[in-house]
Amino acid sequence: MEIIEGVKIKKLKVIPDERGRLFEILRKDDEIFSEFGQVYITTLYPNVIKAWHLHKNQNDNIACIYGMVKLVIYDEREDSKTKGMINEFFIGEHNMLLVHIPKNLWHGLKNICEKEALVINIPDKTYNYENPDEFRKPFDSKDIPYNWERKNF
C-alpha cells in the first residue's frame, strides 16, 4: 500500500509474560517523535464514526489500545505528491500500530468491533481551549471521497 506523504507507521513492540503484556507506544528516541504536547484517550462505541477533523499546527500520533478501529486519512494538500490519496489502517488489539498523522490531513476513526474501543493520541501540541486547532467536516461530507460503510468482500 502506498502511504500518504508524511504519514508514518510504527509497529508496537509487545512484551508478554505470565502477568500480561506491556507495549511501548511512543518514545522520545523514536524516529516518529517530534515533541510532546499532551496525551489523551478517546473512546468509540461500536460502529461509531468520529470524522472528519484536521489540524493546521498539530501532528497526531494515534494507537488503538483496546478493541479495533478503522483509521482513515485523506490528503487534500495542494502541494503534496499524494494529493487525493486515501489511506485506511485497521489498528488495535489484532494489529498494534502507532500511526503518525502530520498536520493538514483530514482523518477520522470508526469502531469496527462489538465493544467500546479505546484510542490514545499523543499530539505534539497542547490543546488550546480558547483557540482550538481543530477543523471539522461531517463524516459523510461530499468534500472527501470516502464511504465509511463496510466493504463487501
C-alpha positions, -999 to +999 in steps of 0.1 A: +000+000+000+013+034-009+012+057+022+003+094+021+032+117+022+043+124+058+023+096+074+044+072+094+037+038+109+054+022+139+047-015+148+043-015+185+067-038+204+046-061+226+064-078+255+043-106+270+049-126+302+029-146+327+015-114+342+002-098+310+015-076+282+035-044+280+038-024+249+056+009+243+036+034+222+059+064+217+094+071+229+113+103+225+141+084+207+116+072+181+120+085+145+083+094+146+087+116+177+089+154+173+078+170+205+054+164+233+021+183+237-002+160+257-017+125+259-054+117+259-077+088+254-109+089+233-134+061+232-158+050+205-189+028+210-195+000+184-200+013+149-195+049+159-176+072+134-156+102+146-148+121+115-136+142+098-111+165+115-079+183+106-052+203+125-032+231+109-004+232+135-006+198+153+007+164+144-012+134+159+002+100+170-027+076+173-029+040+186-059+019+195-051+001+228-084-018+232-108-030+205-103-024+168-108+008+148-105+018+112-084+050+109-088+068+076-066+096+064-073+119+034-048+141+017-062+173+001-029+193+005-023+213-028+015+209-026+015+172-018+027+144-041-001+122-027-029+148-031-063+130-034-050+098-018-068+079+010-052+055+035-071+030+057-054+015+087-070-012+108-054-008+142-060-022+177-056-054+196-050-075+164-027-050+147-008-030+173+004+001+154+011+037+161+001+060+132+017+094+129-006+119+111+010+151+101-008+184+102-032+194+073-045+159+067-082+150+072-086+120+094-112+100+113-120+068+132-147+041+131-151+014+158-152-019+139-156-042+168-185-051+191-171-034+222-161+001+231-127+009+216-100+029+234-078+051+213-048+070+226-035+101+209-001+118+217-002+151+198+028+173+196+009+204+207-012+211+238-049+217+231-058+254+233-093+257+246-095+294+237-083+289+201-086+252+191-065+240+162-093+218+150-113+219+118-143+196+112-164+182+085-192+157+089-183+120+083-204+119+052-190+152+037-191+153-001-157+171+000-140+138+010-144+109-015-148+082+012-177+059+023-174+047+059-197+017+053-182-018+054-170-031+021-183-064+008-155-090+004 
